[in-house]
Amino acid sequence: MEIKDYDWVYALWMGIHGFGIRSIDDSREGVERFLKRNPGLSVVAECGGQIVGSILCGHDGRRGCLYHVCVREDFRNRGIGRAMAVRCMEALKDEGINKVNLIAYRTNEVGNRFWTHGDWTFRDDLNYYDFVLNEENITRFLG
């Protein structure tokens, strides 16, 4: 994924039921900052000249993370999500990253079903905490 893909990727996100969009992090500027910090790791899937899937992928030098993993509903169950995830994990491995995590909302039935059918391990032995540094970075869930 490159910043030139942003408008198409944002349109994809807007079409995903239950997707959470952050006002600052998911803006063009926020995504551009993320891509510059993690060059060559994020991916898009294209079919017929349209972007039908995407993953924002990055790492902190120790652990990788997948964000906003999505495939357009009419393109699901074709292996696109798996292929994108594998591509991201290979890129992370090339960067010396040995572990990858992701967060899926509990209400995301499609996403949770997808991750439990792979080699991903559901963690119930830890707690996940957030601390908001910028109250203007509001998450909006799409209906």
Residue frames as a rotation matrix with the C-alpha (Angstrom) as fourth column:
MET 1
0.582 0.814 0.000 0.00
0.814 -0.582 0.000 0.00
0.000 0.000 -1.000 0.00
GLU 2
-0.692 -0.699 0.180 1.12
0.702 -0.710 -0.057 3.50
0.168 0.087 0.982 -0.81
ILE 3
-0.589 0.469 -0.658 -0.46
0.207 -0.699 -0.684 6.82
-0.781 -0.539 0.315 0.10
LYS 4
-0.810 0.296 -0.507 -1.75
-0.587 -0.403 0.702 7.11
0.003 0.866 0.500 -3.49
ASP 5
-0.671 0.560 -0.486 -4.09
0.303 0.805 0.509 4.21
0.676 0.195 -0.710 -2.59
TYR 6
-0.972 0.176 -0.155 -5.61
0.113 -0.227 -0.967 6.11
-0.205 -0.958 0.201 0.33
ASP 7
-0.495 0.844 -0.205 -8.86
-0.851 -0.519 -0.079 7.29
-0.173 0.135 0.976 -1.29
TRP 8
-0.078 0.436 -0.896 -9.63
-0.553 0.729 0.403 3.79
0.830 0.527 0.184 -2.56
VAL 9
-0.675 -0.233 -0.700 -8.73
0.382 0.702 -0.601 2.18
0.632 -0.673 -0.385 0.76
TYR 10
-0.929 0.370 0.008 -10.79
-0.223 -0.544 -0.808 4.71
-0.295 -0.753 0.588 2.71
ALA 11
-0.203 0.880 -0.429 -13.77
-0.951 -0.074 0.299 4.00
0.231 0.469 0.852 0.43
LEU 12
-0.259 0.035 -0.965 -13.26
-0.045 0.998 0.048 0.29
0.965 0.056 -0.257 1.13
TRP 13
-0.942 -0.130 -0.309 -13.22
0.296 0.108 -0.949 0.92
0.156 -0.986 -0.064 4.88
MET 14
-0.719 0.695 -0.004 -16.41
-0.650 -0.674 -0.350 2.95
-0.247 -0.249 0.937 4.61
GLY 15
-0.008 0.731 -0.682 -18.15
-0.822 0.383 0.420 -0.05
0.569 0.564 0.598 3.03
ILE 16
-0.579 -0.255 -0.775 -17.26
0.138 0.905 -0.401 -2.53
0.804 -0.339 -0.489 5.79
HIS 17
0.481 0.861 0.165 -20.08
-0.131 -0.115 0.985 -3.08
0.867 -0.495 0.058 8.29
GLY 18
0.947 0.000 -0.321 -18.98
0.312 0.226 0.923 -2.47
0.073 -0.974 0.214 11.90
PHE 19
0.105 -0.975 0.197 -15.60
0.816 -0.029 -0.578 -1.03
0.569 0.222 0.792 10.90
GLY 20
0.671 0.052 -0.739 -14.08
0.601 -0.621 0.502 1.47
-0.434 -0.782 -0.448 13.35
ILE 21
0.233 -0.542 0.807 -12.58
0.695 -0.487 -0.528 4.62
0.680 0.684 0.264 11.82
ARG 22
0.129 -0.269 -0.954 -10.50
0.853 -0.461 0.245 7.03
-0.506 -0.846 0.170 13.92
SER 23
0.911 0.407 -0.066 -10.79
0.331 -0.817 -0.472 10.70
-0.246 0.408 -0.879 13.06
ILE 24
0.569 -0.772 -0.285 -7.04
-0.731 -0.633 0.256 11.43
-0.378 0.063 -0.924 13.20
ASP 25
-0.220 -0.739 0.637 -5.23
-0.325 0.671 0.666 8.07
-0.920 -0.060 -0.388 12.86
ASP 26
-0.131 0.252 0.959 -7.27
0.711 0.698 -0.086 7.08
-0.691 0.671 -0.271 9.79
SER 27
0.748 0.252 -0.614 -7.10
-0.165 -0.826 -0.539 10.47
-0.643 0.505 -0.576 8.08
ARG 28
0.883 -0.464 0.077 -4.88
0.171 0.162 -0.972 10.79
0.438 0.871 0.222 5.00
GLU 29
0.276 -0.812 0.514 -2.21
-0.716 -0.530 -0.454 12.44
0.642 -0.243 -0.728 7.17
GLY 30
0.331 -0.092 0.939 -2.42
-0.832 0.441 0.336 9.74
-0.445 -0.893 0.070 9.84
VAL 31
0.883 0.020 0.470 -2.15
0.160 0.927 -0.339 6.90
-0.442 0.374 0.815 7.33
GLU 32
0.740 -0.661 0.123 0.69
-0.067 -0.254 -0.965 8.65
0.669 0.706 -0.232 5.51
ARG 33
0.192 -0.656 0.730 2.60
-0.959 -0.284 -0.003 8.96
0.210 -0.699 -0.683 8.80
PHE 34
0.520 0.078 0.851 2.01
-0.451 0.871 0.195 5.25
-0.725 -0.485 0.488 9.50
LEU 35
0.962 -0.126 0.242 3.16
0.270 0.572 -0.775 4.20
-0.041 0.810 0.584 6.01
LYS 36
0.529 -0.813 0.242 6.33
-0.442 -0.508 -0.740 6.32
0.725 0.284 -0.628 6.26
ARG 37
0.133 -0.444 0.886 7.16
-0.976 0.097 0.195 4.74
-0.173 -0.891 -0.420 9.62
ASN 38
0.011 -0.008 1.000 6.53
-0.165 0.986 0.010 1.24
-0.986 -0.165 0.010 8.24
PRO 39
-0.011 0.002 -1.000 7.57
-0.945 -0.327 0.010 1.37
-0.327 0.945 0.006 4.56
GLY 40
-0.462 -0.200 -0.864 6.69
-0.738 0.627 0.249 -1.59
0.492 0.753 -0.437 2.37
LEU 41
-0.986 0.034 0.162 4.72
-0.080 0.762 -0.643 -3.51
-0.145 -0.647 -0.749 5.02
SER 42
-0.216 0.976 -0.021 1.08
-0.297 -0.086 -0.951 -2.57
-0.930 -0.200 0.308 4.37
VAL 43
-0.938 -0.105 0.329 -0.78
0.233 0.511 0.827 -4.20
-0.255 0.853 -0.455 1.49
VAL 44
-0.104 0.939 -0.329 -3.80
-0.781 -0.282 -0.558 -3.86
-0.616 0.199 0.762 -0.74
ALA 45
-0.546 0.072 0.835 -5.54
0.445 0.869 0.216 -6.52
-0.710 0.489 -0.507 -2.83
GLU 46
-0.415 0.359 -0.836 -6.71
-0.707 -0.705 0.048 -5.49
-0.572 0.611 0.547 -6.28
CYS 47
-0.474 0.338 0.813 -9.18
0.586 0.811 0.005 -7.11
-0.657 0.478 -0.582 -8.64
GLY 48
0.149 0.552 0.820 -10.25
0.984 -0.165 -0.068 -5.61
0.098 0.817 -0.568 -11.94
GLY 49
-0.396 -0.425 0.814 -8.53
0.424 -0.871 -0.249 -2.32
0.814 0.246 0.525 -11.13
GLN 50
0.476 0.604 0.639 -10.37
-0.382 -0.512 0.769 -1.97
0.792 -0.610 -0.014 -7.81
ILE 51
-0.739 -0.633 0.229 -8.97
-0.456 0.221 -0.862 -2.27
0.495 -0.742 -0.452 -4.30
VAL 52
0.276 0.877 -0.393 -10.95
-0.311 0.468 0.827 -5.07
0.910 -0.106 0.402 -2.62
GLY 53
0.791 -0.054 -0.610 -8.82
0.554 0.486 0.676 -5.64
0.260 -0.872 0.414 0.50
SER 54
0.242 -0.764 0.598 -6.23
-0.260 -0.645 -0.718 -3.96
0.935 0.018 -0.355 2.68
ILE 55
0.679 -0.160 -0.717 -4.08
0.719 0.344 0.604 -4.32
0.150 -0.925 0.349 5.77
LEU 56
0.576 -0.599 0.556 -2.12
-0.571 -0.782 -0.250 -1.66
0.585 -0.173 -0.793 7.59
CYS 57
0.789 -0.395 -0.470 0.96
0.533 0.822 0.202 -3.46
0.307 -0.410 0.859 8.89
GLY 58
0.412 -0.691 0.593 3.71
-0.506 -0.715 -0.482 -2.16
0.758 -0.101 -0.644 11.13
HIS 59
0.476 -0.302 -0.826 6.06
0.705 0.692 0.153 -2.97
0.526 -0.655 0.542 13.96
ASP 60
0.950 -0.152 0.272 7.83
-0.283 -0.784 0.552 -1.37
0.130 -0.602 -0.788 16.87
GLY 61
0.021 -0.993 -0.113 11.11
-0.863 0.039 -0.503 -3.26
0.504 0.108 -0.857 16.37
ARG 62
-0.777 -0.246 0.580 9.97
-0.569 0.669 -0.478 -6.11
-0.270 -0.702 -0.659 18.58
ARG 63
-0.484 0.715 0.505 6.42
0.462 0.699 -0.546 -7.08
-0.743 -0.031 -0.669 17.66
GLY 64
-0.966 0.211 0.152 4.38
0.065 -0.369 0.927 -6.65
0.252 0.905 0.343 14.50
CYS 65
-0.472 0.874 -0.114 0.78
0.151 -0.047 -0.987 -5.60
-0.869 -0.483 -0.110 14.38
LEU 66
-0.780 0.368 0.507 -1.94
0.560 0.046 0.827 -5.84
0.281 0.929 -0.241 11.75
TYR 67
-0.606 0.596 -0.527 -4.53
0.026 -0.647 -0.762 -3.06
-0.795 -0.476 0.376 11.65
HIS 68
0.044 0.745 -0.665 -7.70
-0.698 -0.454 -0.554 -2.58
-0.715 0.489 0.500 9.62
VAL 69
-0.931 -0.273 0.241 -7.63
-0.066 0.777 0.626 -6.00
-0.358 0.567 -0.742 8.00
CYS 70
0.019 0.999 -0.045 -10.56
-0.288 -0.037 -0.957 -6.07
-0.957 0.031 0.287 5.61
VAL 71
-0.947 -0.099 0.306 -11.86
0.251 0.363 0.897 -7.58
-0.200 0.927 -0.318 2.40
ARG 72
-0.598 0.769 -0.226 -14.86
-0.801 -0.561 0.211 -6.22
0.035 0.307 0.951 0.55
GLU 73
-0.139 0.608 0.782 -17.87
-0.598 0.578 -0.555 -8.38
-0.789 -0.545 0.284 1.36
ASP 74
0.821 0.542 -0.179 -18.47
-0.452 0.425 -0.784 -9.58
-0.349 0.725 0.594 -2.20
PHE 75
0.334 -0.779 -0.530 -14.83
-0.611 0.249 -0.751 -10.76
0.717 0.575 -0.393 -2.45
ARG 76
-0.049 -0.340 0.939 -14.65
-0.966 0.254 0.041 -12.75
-0.252 -0.906 -0.341 0.79
ASN 77
0.442 0.151 0.884 -13.97
-0.265 0.964 -0.032 -16.50
-0.857 -0.220 0.466 1.01
ARG 78
0.975 -0.196 -0.102 -11.55
-0.062 0.199 -0.978 -16.41
0.212 0.960 0.182 -1.92
GLY 79
0.478 -0.839 -0.260 -8.30
0.878 0.453 0.153 -16.49
-0.011 -0.302 0.953 0.09
ILE 80
0.355 -0.328 0.875 -7.65
0.294 -0.850 -0.438 -12.75
0.888 0.412 -0.205 -0.29
GLY 81
0.795 -0.007 0.606 -7.48
-0.527 -0.504 0.685 -12.02
0.301 -0.864 -0.404 3.44
ARG 82
0.830 -0.503 0.243 -5.20
0.246 0.720 0.649 -14.97
-0.501 -0.479 0.721 4.07
ALA 83
0.396 -0.700 0.594 -2.90
0.868 0.075 -0.490 -14.02
0.299 0.710 0.638 1.19
MET 84
0.458 -0.206 0.865 -2.62
-0.112 -0.978 -0.174 -10.43
0.882 -0.017 -0.471 2.43
ALA 85
0.884 -0.107 0.456 -1.92
-0.460 -0.022 0.888 -11.58
-0.085 -0.994 -0.069 6.02
VAL 86
0.690 -0.665 0.286 0.76
0.621 0.746 0.238 -14.01
-0.372 0.014 0.928 4.83
ARG 87
0.355 -0.551 0.755 2.38
0.612 -0.473 -0.633 -11.26
0.706 0.687 0.169 2.72
CYS 88
0.614 -0.083 0.785 2.46
-0.479 -0.830 0.286 -8.95
0.628 -0.552 -0.549 5.76
MET 89
0.897 -0.259 0.359 3.90
-0.209 0.467 0.859 -11.66
-0.390 -0.845 0.365 8.01
GLU 90
0.552 -0.736 0.392 6.61
0.834 0.477 -0.278 -12.47
0.018 0.481 0.877 5.47
ALA 91
0.332 -0.398 0.855 7.53
0.196 -0.858 -0.476 -8.78
0.923 0.326 -0.207 5.27
LEU 92
0.766 -0.023 0.643 7.66
-0.601 -0.379 0.703 -8.58
0.228 -0.925 -0.304 9.08
LYS 93
0.848 -0.476 0.232 9.83
0.319 0.810 0.492 -11.70
-0.423 -0.343 0.839 9.26
ASP 94
0.403 -0.703 0.586 12.21
0.755 -0.106 -0.647 -10.10
0.517 0.703 0.488 6.72
GLU 95
0.341 -0.208 0.917 12.49
-0.316 -0.944 -0.096 -7.16
0.885 -0.256 -0.388 9.17
GLY 96
-0.687 -0.673 -0.273 13.51
-0.031 0.402 -0.915 -9.53
0.726 -0.620 -0.297 11.99
ILE 97
-0.292 0.690 0.662 10.12
-0.952 -0.278 -0.129 -9.49
0.095 -0.668 0.738 13.70
ASN 98
-0.926 -0.219 -0.307 9.25
-0.192 0.974 -0.117 -12.81
0.324 -0.050 -0.945 15.36
LYS 99
-0.592 0.777 -0.214 5.71
0.731 0.405 -0.550 -12.28
-0.340 -0.482 -0.807 16.62
VAL 100
-0.838 0.415 0.355 2.61
-0.048 -0.704 0.709 -10.57
0.544 0.577 0.610 15.24
ASN 101
-0.652 0.706 -0.276 -0.56
0.572 0.219 -0.791 -9.49
-0.498 -0.674 -0.546 16.99
LEU 102
-0.733 0.535 0.419 -3.86
0.039 -0.583 0.812 -7.94
0.679 0.612 0.407 16.07
ILE 103
-0.821 0.570 -0.043 -6.97
-0.043 -0.136 -0.990 -6.74
-0.570 -0.810 0.136 17.81
ALA 104
-0.710 0.701 0.069 -10.47
0.203 0.110 0.973 -7.67
0.674 0.705 -0.221 16.69
TYR 105
-0.528 0.618 0.582 -13.55
-0.833 -0.512 -0.212 -6.15
0.167 -0.597 0.785 18.27
ARG 106
-0.814 0.267 0.516 -15.63
-0.068 0.839 -0.540 -8.78
-0.577 -0.474 -0.665 20.06
THR 107
0.191 0.974 -0.123 -18.61
-0.202 -0.084 -0.976 -7.76
-0.961 0.211 0.180 17.95
ASN 108
-0.015 -0.289 -0.957 -16.66
-0.989 -0.139 0.057 -8.47
-0.150 0.947 -0.283 14.73
GLU 109
0.502 0.326 0.801 -18.03
-0.357 0.922 -0.151 -11.97
-0.788 -0.210 0.579 14.15
VAL 110
0.988 -0.131 -0.080 -16.65
-0.035 0.315 -0.948 -12.26
0.149 0.940 0.307 10.61
GLY 111
0.292 -0.945 0.149 -13.14
-0.684 -0.315 -0.658 -11.20
0.668 0.090 -0.739 11.63
ASN 112
-0.047 -0.301 0.952 -13.04
-0.936 0.346 0.063 -13.35
-0.348 -0.889 -0.298 14.76
ARG 113
0.782 0.353 0.514 -14.21
-0.158 0.909 -0.385 -16.39
-0.603 0.220 0.767 12.81
PHE 114
0.835 -0.518 -0.185 -11.47
-0.213 0.005 -0.977 -15.72
0.507 0.856 -0.106 10.22
TRP 115
0.024 -0.920 0.392 -8.66
-0.865 -0.216 -0.454 -15.48
0.502 -0.328 -0.800 12.80
THR 116
0.121 0.039 0.992 -9.74
-0.789 0.610 0.072 -18.56
-0.602 -0.792 0.105 14.78
HIS 117
0.937 0.248 0.248 -9.54
-0.055 0.803 -0.594 -20.71
-0.346 0.543 0.766 11.63
GLY 118
0.560 -0.821 -0.114 -5.87
-0.331 -0.095 -0.939 -19.93
0.760 0.564 -0.324 11.10
ASP 119
0.089 -0.640 -0.763 -2.84
0.704 0.582 -0.407 -20.54
0.705 -0.501 0.503 13.27
TRP 120
-0.338 -0.133 0.932 -3.59
-0.358 -0.897 -0.258 -17.48
0.870 -0.421 0.256 15.37
THR 121
-0.526 0.093 -0.845 -3.90
0.724 0.572 -0.387 -17.98
0.447 -0.815 -0.368 19.12
PHE 122
0.399 0.702 0.590 -6.70
0.052 -0.660 0.750 -16.30
0.915 -0.269 -0.300 21.03
ARG 123
-0.694 -0.705 -0.147 -5.19
0.258 -0.052 -0.965 -14.81
0.672 -0.708 0.218 24.19
ASP 124
0.509 0.846 0.159 -7.31
0.089 -0.235 0.968 -14.87
0.856 -0.478 -0.196 27.31
ASP 125
0.358 -0.490 -0.795 -4.34
0.918 0.341 0.203 -14.65
0.171 -0.803 0.571 29.67
LEU 126
-0.755 -0.629 -0.186 -3.81
0.650 -0.755 -0.085 -10.92
-0.087 -0.186 0.979 29.41
ASN 127
0.397 0.816 -0.420 -5.66
0.684 -0.568 -0.458 -7.65
-0.612 -0.106 -0.783 29.59
TYR 128
-0.328 -0.404 0.854 -5.48
0.881 -0.458 0.121 -4.99
0.342 0.792 0.505 26.93
TYR 129
0.207 0.334 -0.920 -5.45
0.714 -0.694 -0.091 -1.35
-0.668 -0.638 -0.382 28.05
ASP 130
0.088 -0.133 0.987 -5.70
0.797 -0.586 -0.150 1.96
0.598 0.799 0.055 26.21
PHE 131
-0.048 -0.041 -0.998 -4.73
0.678 -0.735 -0.003 5.42
-0.734 -0.676 0.063 27.36
VAL 132
0.547 0.362 0.755 -6.03
0.822 -0.402 -0.403 8.23
0.158 0.841 -0.517 25.16
LEU 133
-0.414 -0.786 -0.459 -3.49
0.778 -0.567 0.271 10.98
-0.473 -0.245 0.846 24.52
ASN 134
-0.980 0.129 -0.153 -5.67
-0.190 -0.836 0.515 12.96
-0.061 0.534 0.843 22.13
GLU 135
-0.445 0.887 0.122 -9.40
0.198 0.230 -0.953 13.20
-0.873 -0.400 -0.278 22.84
GLU 136
0.047 0.450 -0.892 -9.98
-0.770 -0.552 -0.319 14.50
-0.636 0.702 0.320 19.30
ASN 137
-0.754 -0.360 -0.550 -9.04
-0.626 0.649 0.433 11.09
0.201 0.671 -0.714 17.85
ILE 138
-0.138 0.859 0.493 -12.59
-0.781 0.212 -0.587 9.75
-0.609 -0.466 0.642 17.97
THR 139
-0.976 -0.089 0.201 -13.54
0.029 0.856 0.517 6.26
-0.218 0.510 -0.832 16.81
ARG 140
-0.128 0.949 -0.287 -16.69
-0.898 -0.234 -0.372 6.08
-0.420 0.210 0.883 14.71
PHE 141
-0.663 -0.020 0.749 -18.24
0.092 0.990 0.108 2.69
-0.743 0.140 -0.654 13.93
LEU 142
-0.733 0.344 -0.586 -19.81
-0.679 -0.318 0.662 2.23
0.042 0.884 0.466 10.53
GLY 143
-0.117 0.838 0.533 -23.30
-0.623 0.356 -0.696 0.74
-0.773 -0.414 0.481 10.33
